Amino acid sequence: MGSSSESGKARLIPRVLFLAGLAASVLLLAACGSSSSSSSSSASTNETAEETETAEGTETTAADEGGGSKLTTVYAEGVPTLEELYEESPAEGPPKSGPKAATGKEVIWVSCGMEAPGCAHPAESFLEAAKAIGWKAKIVDGHLNANNGYANAIRTAIAADPDAIVTHGINCDEAKTSFEEAKAAGIPLVEASNIDCSDPRVGGEQLITIGEQFNKEAKDTAAFYTKQGEHQAAYGVDATEGKAKVILVEFEGLFGKNIGEGQRTVLEKCSECEILETIGFQASEEGPNQQAYQKFNTALIKYPEANAAIFAFDSNVTYTGLSKAVVDAGRADDMTVVGGEGFSEAVELVREGKGDTAEGGAWDNSWASWGIADEINRYFNGEASAPEGIGITAIDKDHNMPPKGQDYATKVDYKKAYEEIWNGK
């Protein structure tokens, strides 16, 4: 897609070139350079780079410490390359210290909707984390807010009088009255991929008590989901060689707007990229053959020139059936389809080439659930929240693919790290 010549394509095929001569030159320069150049090479971890302008973009060949080199292509200034997207970033790791586990606690996890992978898998991971820390925990299903499901689920949780309620994927403005009822009952609400009513876009009071810091750069849900959107759009830019014609599917809830903001920020940096249409949806419109599916299907017909689609969530890919719509339209081979979070159901579609090219904003959601347990425990012990170190990466059929049937999982042994903290080691 979008290359000016077959020779241009050929130059872009190799991602890693082993150039012994270049590596030897780098070592010689490092040994013979002046004191000032030695200082410079140390700061850049012994890498050198040479840029070459091509019809497709800027090729950068960088020698690395292992004696090899890698070829990257920049299609839009300020947009990460595919090689950068495949790295988990930022790579911080979980907190190195914290309080021992508070005892005798009960926490209820209110799920945005157990029918959607992005809601179900984190809830299940939290039960595992709660068992590890020694708490009672259960899940109450919000059913994607069908028939006022969010408020009903939160009220069910309040009636159980737990020590804390996690509202996962449920923004305060979507169930404000029930959030206020939890506060009035003295039950702390936990931020878990959701946004409080104190957000300037809502302009209300703070109702969420316990925060969620994903990492040092993204200290709340809004910042983290903006980063996810940036990653997704960057994959779309690079995979289409800087010529993405995009159908954007955007969740109209608060953090969905953050994802969309991140996507648009990146696409605006790409001079030959274009958003053909933005399809907005509410949680209750996500089901099979519901409004989100119908709008997307119409857009596929309306825009035969579209070569990319970027979705907000994996539930769009799977539960809503948008990837199937791509396949049914005969577009799976000529469209770059970018999903979100790296859940197993979507990953299998990537593996099989069935309407999902990549999980462009993947992250270890199980780690996030364990991190939420850590944040709650810090609150129970009277300590402030801490960055949990969770990074974002990209998955396609050749990179970061987890074993069949499994969600994306980081290489970081976060479970051991948390258990050591909670056990006072």
Secondary structure, DSSP 4 states (H G I P E B T S, - for coil): ---S-HHHHHHHS-SEE--HHHHHHHHHHHHHS-HHHHHHHHHTTT-EEEEEE-SSSEEEEEE-TTS-EEEEEESSTTS--HHHHTS-BS---S-S--PPPPSS-EEEEEES-TTSHHHHHHHHHHHHHHHHHT-EEEEEE-GGGTTSHHHHHHHHHHHT--SEEEEET--GGGSHHHHHHHHHTTPPEEEES---TTSTTT-------B----SSS--SHHHHHHHHHHHHHHHHHHHTTT--EEEEEEE-SHHHHHHHHHHHHHHTT-TT-EEEEEEEE-GGG-STTSHHHHHHHHHHHH-TT--EEE-S-HHHHTTS-HHHHHHHTT-TTT-EEEE-S--HHHHHHHHHTSS--EEEEE--HHHHHHHHHHHHHHHHTT---------BEEEETTBSPPPTT-----SS-HHHHHHHHHTT-
